[in-house]
Amino acid sequence: MAVFHTNSTSSLVSRTIALIAFLSMGIFGWLQVVKNMNGLREDSLDSTNSIEAIVAGCAEANAVKPEETIGCWNKILDDLDDEIYFFDSKTLRVIWANKKANRCLGHSPEDTACFTLFDLGYDFLKEDFEAQVKPLRNGAQELLKFEDIQMQSDGTMYPAEIQLRLHQNADSSFFVLIVHDITDRKTAEWLLLESEDRYSRLLSLSSDAIVIYDKEKLMYVNEAGVRLIGAENIKSIIGKSMLDFIHPDYHENARERTRLLLQGKTVGWVEEKLVRLDGKTVDVELLATLIVYQGKSVIQTIIRDITERKRAEDMLNYMAYYDFLTELPNRALFNDRLNLALAHAHRNREGLAILYLDLDNFKTINDTLGHDLGDQLLQNVTRRLICCVREGDTVSRFGGDEFVILLPEVNNAEGAIKVAKKVIDALKPPFNLNGQEVHITTSIGVSLHPHDGDDAQTLLKNAEIALYRAKDQGRDNYQLYTSEMNTHVLMRLALEN
């Protein structure tokens, strides 16, 4: 029977937050490639991003081939020790599963795609599923967490912590299920019931570092702990202060944790930094409990090295806010900055401007010269755009050949026009792409706050409408938004439809 929890601050959540952020901005194009490699369901995906740009960008940034970059991101998920599943939020069918999940199910990726969430056999999920996930759907709760026994295809079982999270935005909605093997944690709990001799022998087999200390002095360290600390043997560190191996920034946290435990209170898993004997810092998560050892109450701490996980989180977090091809802020980060700029403008009664631009005939160039040269062109355009703005301005890429520029503290149209002209002039000189001269122009739409809108959505929409007008006027020009343009756009849509 599953044990249900509502605590949303688990360390396991921190493992996946960056991943979810990445998914919300760039997973669809990436999943399309993974689908071709691992057999995802075609009708489960809505591919809206350019995978070629993402992959080529990763390759450019890391000096590796695109196919190696795909493998890099695929490997990040496949190398995790947890089972990871993505389910369509409506049909509950598997969209994608990592290598560990496929192995535990005993099926190929193609066969796994036929599974639903209910096929995993968790008792909790069978008991009025919609009622259970209602807090996820309405946003009242970030995740559901419960414990159950996980059975693998070969019949072996292990205790697992299962977390279910719903990711949804205007474009997509899917569940992410993570199954984490908690054998080590359960083993540590069961060990408390054993004798001290047997307890110590079994602790030495744990892959997690386990230390026992009294009044900050180390009494016991298992072999994994000796390796984590970087000591030659156990004797060399017994008797030393536990604080010698905790980063100074966390000393007060450690003392407070000890105080709470001695008062009989429970302290959950926390993330801190350890300092090895060689001076290197290690990211860890740890769980401290009060136990009886050698006849007195002491503190036992399970310590897990999460250095690789943190590195992967940093990479995925970067992907959530930056375009990997151009290294410019993406739509999410741009919207954050725009909202901050609007709040500043409201407080100080200032204006700001938005320049919405795309490259004229870029698709033709991209199709003719190939995506590799098309990506090079976008990177070269980026460098020229950055030279056209001030230090506090933001140049972002919204996808494809669309760029948006935020100009804070611009109080009149002249300031925005000056930058628009500068951008048009900057793109006129030909680009040299592997020996080929390529000419390209840009069309720009401009909206001004507060004249053309008082919120981010309106300003972006009106700048885009002005961009359409610029294209209608022959391209290679800029247009300031006017309310009459709305009528023109509606008439154009009516004609097209």
C-alpha positions in Angstrom: 0.0 0.0 0.0 1.4 3.4 -0.9 2.2 5.9 1.7 1.1 9.4 0.6 3.0 12.6 1.5 2.2 16.3 0.8 5.6 17.8 1.7 6.7 19.7 -1.5 10.2 20.5 -0.3 11.8 17.2 -0.9 15.4 17.0 -2.1 14.1 14.9 -5.0 12.0 17.9 -6.2 15.2 20.0 -6.4 16.6 17.4 -8.8 13.7 17.9 -11.2 12.8 21.6 -11.0 15.5 22.7 -13.5 14.4 19.8 -15.7 10.8 21.0 -15.7 11.9 24.6 -16.5 13.9 23.3 -19.4 10.9 21.3 -20.6 8.6 24.3 -20.5 10.8 26.2 -22.9 12.7 23.9 -25.2 11.7 20.2 -24.8 9.4 19.9 -27.7 11.9 20.2 -30.4 14.3 18.1 -28.4 11.8 15.4 -27.7 11.1 15.1 -31.4 14.7 13.9 -31.9 14.5 11.7 -28.9 11.3 10.3 -30.3 13.0 9.3 -33.4 15.7 7.6 -31.4 13.6 6.0 -28.7 10.2 5.5 -30.4 7.9 8.2 -28.9 4.3 8.5 -29.9 3.9 11.0 -32.7 0.5 12.1 -31.6 1.7 12.9 -28.1 3.9 15.8 -29.1 3.4 19.3 -30.4 6.8 20.2 -31.8 6.9 24.0 -31.8 10.6 24.7 -31.6 13.5 24.3 -34.1 15.5 21.3 -33.0 18.1 22.1 -35.6 18.7 25.4 -33.9 18.9 23.9 -30.4 21.1 21.1 -31.4 23.4 23.2 -33.6 23.6 25.7 -30.8 24.6 23.1 -28.3 27.3 21.9 -30.7 28.5 25.5 -31.3 28.7 26.3 -27.6 30.4 23.0 -26.7 32.6 22.6 -29.9 31.0 19.2 -30.6 29.0 17.7 -33.5 25.2 18.2 -33.3 24.6 14.4 -33.0 27.0 14.4 -30.0 25.0 17.2 -28.4 21.7 15.2 -28.8 23.4 12.3 -27.2 24.7 14.6 -24.4 21.2 15.7 -23.4 19.8 12.2 -23.9 22.6 10.9 -21.7 21.8 13.3 -18.9 18.4 11.8 -18.5 19.4 8.2 -19.2 22.3 8.3 -16.7 20.1 9.3 -13.8 19.5 6.5 -11.3 15.8 7.4 -11.1 13.1 6.1 -13.4 11.6 9.1 -15.3 8.3 9.0 -17.2 6.4 11.6 -19.2 2.7 11.0 -19.5 0.1 12.9 -21.7 -2.1 14.6 -19.1 -5.3 13.7 -21.0 -4.7 10.1 -22.3 -2.2 9.3 -19.5 -0.2 7.4 -22.1 3.6 7.4 -21.9 5.2 10.1 -24.0 8.8 9.3 -23.1 10.7 7.2 -20.6 14.4 7.1 -19.8 16.6 4.1 -20.1 16.2 3.1 -16.4 12.4 3.2 -16.8 12.5 1.0 -19.9 14.8 -1.4 -18.3 12.7 -1.8 -15.1 9.6 -2.3 -17.3 11.4 -4.9 -19.4 10.2 -3.4 -22.6 11.6 -1.5 -25.6 10.9 2.2 -25.9 8.3 1.4 -28.6 6.4 -1.0 -26.3 6.7 1.4 -23.3 4.8 4.0 -25.4 1.8 1.7 -25.2 1.7 2.0 -21.4 -0.5 4.3 -19.3 0.1 5.7 -15.9 -2.2 3.1 -14.4 -0.2 0.3 -15.9 2.6 1.0 -13.4 0.5 -0.6 -10.7 0.7 1.9 -7.9 -2.2 1.4 -5.4 -2.3 5.2 -4.8 -3.0 6.0 -8.4 -5.9 3.6 -8.7 -7.8 5.2 -5.8 -9.9 8.0 -7.5 -7.1 9.3 -9.6 -8.7 12.6 -10.7 -9.5 13.5 -7.1 -5.9 12.8 -6.2 -4.4 15.0 -8.9 -7.0 17.7 -8.7 -4.6 19.9 -6.5 -2.0 19.5 -9.3 -4.4 20.5 -12.0 -5.7 23.6 -10.2 -2.2 24.7 -9.0 -2.9 24.3 -5.3 -0.1 21.8 -5.0 3.2 21.4 -6.9 3.6 17.6 -6.5 2.3 14.4 -5.0 4.8 12.2 -3.2 4.3 8.7 -1.9 6.2 5.5 -1.2 5.5 2.1 -2.6 7.3 -1.1 -3.6 8.6 -1.0 -7.1 8.7 -4.4 -9.0 11.0 -4.8 -11.9 10.6 -7.0 -14.9 12.9 -9.7 -13.5 10.7 -9.9 -10.4 13.1 -8.1 -8.0 11.5 -5.4 -5.8 12.8 -2.3 -4.0 11.3 0.4 -1.9 10.7 3.6 -3.9 9.7 7.2 -3.4 7.4 8.2 -6.3 6.7 11.8 -7.2 4.1 13.0 -9.6 4.2 16.5 -11.0 2.0 18.2 -13.6 3.6 20.6 -16.0 1.2 22.8 -18.0 1.2 26.0 -20.0 -0.6 27.3 -23.0 1.1 24.9 -25.4 1.4 21.7 -23.4 0.3 19.7 -20.4 1.9 16.5 -19.2 2.7 14.6 -16.0 6.2 13.9 -15.0 6.6 10.8 -12.8 9.9 10.1 -11.0 10.7 6.8 -9.2 13.6 7.0 -6.8 15.2 4.0 -5.2 15.2 4.6 -1.5 16.8 1.2 -0.6 19.7 3.0 1.1 17.4 5.2 3.1 15.2 2.3 4.2 18.3 0.2 4.9 19.5 3.0 7.2 16.2 3.0 9.0 16.1 -0.7 9.4 19.6 -0.7 10.7 18.5 1.2 13.7 16.8 -2.0 14.9 19.9 -4.1 14.7 22.7 -4.6 17.2 25.7 -2.2 17.1 28.1 -4.7 15.6 25.7 -5.8 12.9 24.7 -2.2 12.4 28.3 -1.1 11.8 28.9 -3.9 9.3 25.9 -3.1 7.3 26.5 0.6 7.3 29.9 0.0 5.7 28.1 -1.5 2.7 26.0 1.6 2.1 26.8 3.6 -1.1 25.9 6.8 0.9 28.4 8.3 3.4 27.2 7.7 6.9 28.8 9.4 9.9 28.0 9.3 13.6 29.1 12.0 16.0 28.6 13.2 19.5 29.1 16.9 20.5 30.4 17.5 17.0 33.2 14.8 17.4 33.2 12.0 14.9 32.7 8.6 16.4 32.1 6.5 13.3 32.5 7.0 9.5 31.7 4.3 6.9 33.9 3.5 3.9 31.8 5.7 1.6 32.2 8.6 4.1 36.0 8.1 4.1 36.1 8.3 0.4 33.8 11.3 0.2 35.9 13.2 2.8 39.1 12.2 1.0 40.8 10.5 4.0 43.2 7.6 3.8 41.5 5.6 6.5 38.8 5.8 9.2 41.3 6.3 12.0 42.7 9.5 10.5 39.4 11.3 11.0 37.8 9.7 14.1 37.7 12.3 16.8 37.8 15.3 14.5 35.0 17.9 14.6 32.2 17.3 12.1 32.3 21.1 11.5 35.8 20.6 10.0 34.1 19.0 7.0 31.1 21.3 6.7 31.5 24.6 4.7 31.7 27.6 7.0 28.5 29.0 5.4 26.6 26.1 6.9 28.1 25.9 10.4 25.2 27.7 12.0 22.7 25.4 10.1 24.6 22.4 11.5 24.4 23.7 15.1 20.7 24.5 14.7 20.1 21.0 13.3 21.8 19.4 16.3 19.8 21.6 18.7 16.5 20.5 17.1 17.4 16.9 17.1 18.4 16.9 20.8 14.9 18.5 21.5 13.3 15.4 19.9 12.3 17.2 16.7 12.6 15.8 13.2 14.8 17.4 10.6 14.3 16.5 6.9 16.8 16.2 4.0 18.8 19.4 3.4 21.4 20.5 0.8 24.7 21.8 2.0 28.4 21.9 1.0 31.1 19.6 2.4 34.8 20.5 2.4 37.2 17.6 1.7 40.6 17.2 3.2 42.1 18.4 -0.1 40.1 21.6 0.2 37.7 20.9 -2.6 34.0 21.7 -2.0 31.3 19.0 -2.6 27.6 19.5 -3.0 25.7 17.1 -0.8 22.3 16.4 0.6 22.1 15.0 4.1 19.6 13.6 6.6 20.4 13.7 10.3 18.7 11.6 13.0 19.1 11.0 16.7 20.1 7.4 17.5 21.5 5.4 20.5 25.1 4.4 19.9 27.5 3.0 22.5 24.9 3.6 25.1 24.2 7.3 24.5 22.2 9.6 22.3 24.3 10.7 19.3 23.6 12.0 15.8 23.8 9.9 12.7 24.0 11.7 9.3 23.5 10.1 5.9 25.4 12.2 3.3 24.9 11.8 -0.4 27.2 13.4 -3.1 25.0 15.4 -5.5 27.8 17.2 -7.4 26.8 15.7 -10.8 23.2 16.3 -10.2 23.8 20.0 -9.4 26.0 20.3 -12.5 23.1 18.9 -14.6 20.6 21.2 -12.9 22.8 24.2 -13.7 23.0 23.2 -17.4 19.2 22.6 -17.6 18.5 25.9 -15.7 20.5 27.8 -18.3 18.6 26.1 -21.0 15.3 27.3 -19.4 16.2 31.0 -19.8 18.7 31.3 -22.6 18.7 30.4 -26.3 21.5 27.9 -26.7 22.3 28.9 -30.3 22.8 32.6 -29.8 23.2 32.6 -26.0 20.6 35.4 -25.9 17.8 35.6 -23.3 14.8 33.5 -24.5 11.1 34.5 -24.4 10.8 33.5 -20.7 13.7 35.6 -19.5 12.7 38.5 -21.8 9.2 38.5 -20.3 10.6 38.6 -16.8 12.8 41.6 -17.7 10.0 43.3 -19.5 7.7 43.0 -16.4 10.5 44.4 -14.2 11.1 47.2 -16.6 7.3 48.0 -16.6 7.2 48.1 -12.8 10.1 50.4 -12.8 8.5 52.6 -15.5 5.3 52.8 -13.5 7.1 53.8 -10.3 9.2 56.5 -12.0 6.7 57.6 -14.6 9.1 56.7 -17.4 8.6 55.2 -20.8 10.1 52.2 -22.6 10.2 50.8 -26.1 10.0 47.3 -27.7 11.5 46.5 -31.1 10.1 43.4 -32.6 12.1 42.3 -35.7 12.6 39.4 -38.0 15.0 38.7 -40.9 13.5 39.2 -44.4 13.6 36.1 -46.5 15.6 34.2 -43.9 13.6 31.0 -44.7 14.8 31.1 -48.3 18.4 31.6 -47.2 18.1 28.8 -44.6 16.6 26.4 -47.1 19.1 27.2 -49.9 22.3 27.3 -47.9 21.4 24.7 -45.3 20.6 24.9 -41.6 24.3 25.0 -40.5 24.9 28.2 -42.4 21.5 29.5 -41.4 22.6 29.0 -37.7 25.8 30.8 -38.4 23.9 33.7 -39.9 21.7 34.0 -36.8 24.8 34.0 -34.6 26.4 36.8 -36.7 23.2 38.8 -36.6 23.1 38.4 -32.9 26.6 40.0 -32.5 25.6 43.0 -34.7 22.3 43.5 -32.7 24.2 43.6 -29.4 26.4 46.3 -30.8 23.3 48.5 -31.5 22.0 48.7 -27.9 23.0 50.1 -24.5 24.4 48.0 -21.7 21.0 48.0 -19.8 19.0 47.0 -22.9 17.9 43.4 -23.6 18.3 41.6 -27.0 16.4 38.3 -27.0 15.6 35.6 -29.5 12.0 34.4 -29.5 12.7 31.5 -31.9 13.5 31.1 -35.6 14.6 34.4 -37.0 12.5 36.5 -34.6 14.4 38.9 -32.2 12.9 41.3 -29.7 14.7 44.3 -28.1 13.7 45.9 -24.9 14.8 49.6 -24.4 14.1 50.8 -20.9 13.9 54.5 -20.0 13.0 55.6 -23.5 10.6 58.4 -23.1 9.8 59.3 -26.8 9.6 57.8 -30.2 12.9 59.4 -31.3 14.9 57.2 -29.0 13.3 54.0 -30.3 13.6 55.2 -34.0 17.3 55.9 -33.5 17.9 52.3 -32.4 15.7 50.9 -35.2 17.7 52.8 -37.8 20.9 51.6 -36.2 19.8 48.0 -36.4 18.7 48.3 -40.1 22.1 49.9 -41.0 24.0 47.3 -39.0 22.6 44.4 -41.0 23.2 46.0 -44.5 26.8 44.9 -44.9 27.0 41.4 -46.3 27.7 38.4 -44.0 30.6 36.1 -44.8 29.5 32.5 -44.2 32.2 30.0 -45.0 33.4 32.1 -47.9 29.9 33.0 -49.2 28.6 36.5 -49.1 25.0 36.7 -47.8 22.9 39.8 -47.8 19.9 40.1 -45.5 17.6 42.9 -44.3 15.2 43.2 -41.4 11.7 44.5 -40.8 11.0 46.1 -37.4 7.8 46.9 -35.5 8.0 49.4 -32.6 5.6 49.9 -29.7 6.0 52.4 -26.9 5.0 52.4 -23.3 2.6 53.9 -22.1 1.3 55.2 -25.5 0.8 51.8 -27.1 0.1 49.6 -24.0 0.5 49.4 -20.3 1.3 45.7 -20.0 3.7 43.2 -21.5 1.2 41.3 -23.6 -0.3 44.4 -25.2 3.1 45.9 -26.0 4.4 42.8 -27.6 1.3 42.2 -29.6 1.3 45.8 -30.9 5.0 45.7 -31.8 4.3 42.5 -33.7 1.4 44.2 -35.5 3.8 47.0 -36.5 6.2 44.4 -37.8 3.6 43.0 -40.1 3.0 46.6 -41.4 6.7 47.0 -42.0 6.7 43.9 -44.1 3.7 45.1 -46.1 5.5 48.3 -46.8 8.3 46.5 -48.7 10.5 45.2 -45.8 13.9 46.6 -44.8 12.1 49.3 -42.8 10.6 50.1 -39.4 7.1 51.1 -38.4 5.8 52.7 -35.3 2.6 51.1 -34.0 -0.7 53.0 -34.5 -4.2 51.9 -33.6 -5.2 52.0 -37.3 -2.9 49.0 -37.9 -5.3 46.7 -36.0 -7.9 47.3 -38.7 -5.4 46.6 -41.4 -4.3 43.4 -39.8 -8.0 42.2 -39.4 -8.6 42.9 -43.1 -5.4 41.1 -44.0 -6.5 38.0 -42.0 -10.0 38.1 -43.6 -8.4 38.1 -47.1 -6.0 35.3 -46.2 -8.9 33.2 -44.8 
